[in-house]
Amino acid sequence: MSSKFDNFLQEQLQDPEIRKEYEALQPEHRVIQARIDAEKKSGMLPKELDF
């Protein structure tokens, strides 16, 4: 099931300029998501992980 945001995002990504910028941000988003996942898994606070 798609969320309203997913539908909105897919619609916006039809624009080549928006898609280019979105894709350029993906490496940064992956790093941020990895940090969030590590925090959740460890139960530690962000400043305790310090990476």
N, C-alpha and C positions, 0 to 999 in steps of 0.2 A: 504494500500500500504506500502510495506516495504522499508526502506531506505537501502542504501549500507552499512551503519554502522550496522543496525539491522541484515542484512545478514551476515556480517563479524563476529559480536558478536556471533550469533548462531553457526556459523562454529567453532569459537574458543572454545565455551563452550562444544564442543564435547570432548575436552581433559579433563579428570578427574582432573588433577592438576590445570588447569586454572579454571575450574568450582568451585573447592573447594575454591580457593583464591577469586574468584569473589563473591561467596556466603558469605564468611567471611567479606567482605567489605559492604554488604548490610545494616546493621544497621547504619553504619556511613553515607552512602549515603542517607538514609531516614532522618537523622537529618539535613544534609546539605540541602536537598530538602525542608524540613519544614521551615528552616530559609529563604531560597530564597522565598518561597511562602509567608511567613509572611512579608518580606520586600516589595514584590510587592503589597500585599493587603493593607498594611498600608501606603505605599508611603514614608516610613521613610528610612533614610540611615542606613546601618548596625550598625554603632557605636551608633546611636540613640536608636536602639532596645536593644543593650547590653545584649544579653542572651547567 
